[in-house]
Amino acid sequence: AVLVPPGQFVGDGRPVVSILDTEPRDVVVYVPTAAAATVAAGDPVAVECASRPGTSIAAAVVHIGLAVEEVPPQSLRVPGEREWAVPITVRIGDGSPLRPGESILARFAAPAAR
C-alpha cells in the first residue's frame, strides 16, 4: 500500500509504502490455556474465513507458544475485555483465499481424533 501520495514531502524515518505477502501462510490464533494443553504440533486445523462462512481451509499447527500472552484487541472474543491465552501458529495450505489481516475461526481436531 502506498502511504504517501506522489509529490508529498516525507520526513526522515516516515514510511512511504507497506508491503504485504499476498499469500498468507501462517496465522496466529489465541487458545485458552486448558484447550491449548490438548493441542500438538502437526494437529490438523480447519480454518474458516469470517467473511465467507462455510468455507473451510485445511491447515496444521506448526508452533505452540511457550507462555500465556495477553490477547491482542483484534482477537478478543469480547471487545474491550482483557483476555489471556496461548498463541498457536497455524500454517495454511496453498491456494488459500485468505487476505492479510482477515479474521478467521480455527477449529482444532478433538484430542481423541488424533
C-alpha positions as CSV (number, residue, x, y, z in Angstrom):
1,A,0.0,0.0,0.0
2,V,1.2,3.5,-0.8
3,L,1.2,5.5,2.4
4,V,2.4,8.9,0.9
5,P,1.0,10.3,-2.4
6,P,3.5,11.2,-5.1
7,G,4.9,14.7,-4.7
8,Q,4.3,14.9,-0.9
9,F,7.2,15.9,1.4
10,V,8.4,12.9,3.5
11,G,10.3,13.5,6.8
12,D,13.2,11.3,7.9
13,G,12.1,7.8,9.1
14,R,8.5,8.1,7.8
15,P,7.3,5.0,5.9
16,V,6.2,5.6,2.3
17,V,5.0,2.1,1.4
18,S,3.8,-1.0,3.1
19,I,4.5,-4.4,1.5
20,L,2.4,-7.4,2.4
21,D,2.7,-11.0,1.3
22,T,-0.3,-11.7,-0.9
23,E,-0.3,-15.4,0.0
24,P,-0.6,-15.6,3.8
25,R,0.7,-18.9,5.1
26,D,0.8,-18.6,8.9
27,V,-1.9,-17.4,11.2
28,V,-1.6,-16.9,14.9
29,V,-4.7,-17.9,16.9
30,Y,-5.1,-17.4,20.7
31,V,-6.3,-20.5,22.5
32,P,-7.4,-20.7,26.2
33,T,-4.8,-22.4,28.4
34,A,-6.8,-25.5,29.1
35,A,-7.6,-26.1,25.5
36,A,-4.1,-25.3,24.3
37,A,-2.8,-28.2,26.5
38,T,-4.6,-30.6,24.2
39,V,-3.0,-29.3,21.0
40,A,0.2,-30.7,19.5
41,A,2.4,-29.6,16.6
42,G,1.1,-31.2,13.4
43,D,-2.5,-31.4,14.5
44,P,-5.0,-30.6,11.7
45,V,-7.0,-27.4,11.9
46,A,-10.0,-26.3,9.9
47,V,-9.9,-22.6,9.2
48,E,-13.0,-20.7,8.3
49,C,-12.9,-17.1,6.8
50,A,-15.1,-14.8,8.8
51,S,-16.2,-13.1,5.6
52,R,-17.0,-16.4,3.9
53,P,-18.8,-18.6,6.4
54,G,-18.9,-22.3,5.5
55,T,-15.6,-22.1,3.6
56,S,-13.2,-24.4,5.3
57,I,-9.4,-24.3,4.6
58,A,-7.1,-27.1,5.6
59,A,-4.3,-26.1,8.0
60,A,-2.0,-27.6,10.6
61,V,-0.4,-26.5,13.9
62,V,3.3,-25.6,13.4
63,H,4.1,-23.9,16.7
64,I,2.7,-23.6,20.2
65,G,3.7,-20.6,22.3
66,L,5.7,-21.3,25.4
67,A,3.9,-18.7,27.5
68,V,0.5,-17.3,28.1
69,E,0.1,-13.8,26.5
70,E,-2.5,-11.0,26.5
71,V,-4.7,-11.4,23.5
72,P,-4.4,-8.5,21.0
73,P,-7.5,-6.3,20.7
74,Q,-8.4,-7.5,17.2
75,S,-8.5,-11.1,18.5
76,L,-10.7,-10.6,21.7
77,R,-13.8,-12.7,22.0
78,V,-15.5,-9.8,23.9
79,P,-14.2,-6.4,22.6
80,G,-12.8,-4.3,25.4
81,E,-12.5,-7.2,27.9
82,R,-8.9,-8.3,28.7
83,E,-8.1,-11.9,27.9
84,W,-5.0,-14.1,28.2
85,A,-4.3,-17.2,26.1
86,V,-1.6,-19.3,24.4
87,P,-0.6,-18.2,20.9
88,I,-0.6,-21.1,18.4
89,T,0.8,-20.7,14.9
90,V,-1.2,-22.5,12.2
91,R,0.1,-22.9,8.7
92,I,-2.5,-22.6,5.9
93,G,-2.3,-24.7,2.8
94,D,-1.6,-23.4,-0.7
95,G,-4.2,-21.6,-2.7
96,S,-5.9,-20.1,0.4
97,P,-8.5,-17.4,-0.2
98,L,-7.4,-15.6,3.0
99,R,-6.2,-12.0,2.8
100,P,-3.6,-10.5,5.2
101,G,-5.4,-9.3,8.4
102,E,-8.6,-11.1,7.7
103,S,-10.5,-12.6,10.7
104,I,-10.8,-16.3,10.9
105,L,-12.3,-19.1,13.1
106,A,-10.0,-22.0,13.8
107,R,-11.4,-25.4,14.7
108,F,-8.8,-27.9,16.2
109,A,-9.3,-31.6,16.0
110,A,-10.6,-33.2,19.2
111,P,-7.8,-34.9,21.2
112,A,-9.5,-38.3,20.8
113,A,-9.4,-37.9,17.0
114,R,-5.6,-37.9,16.8
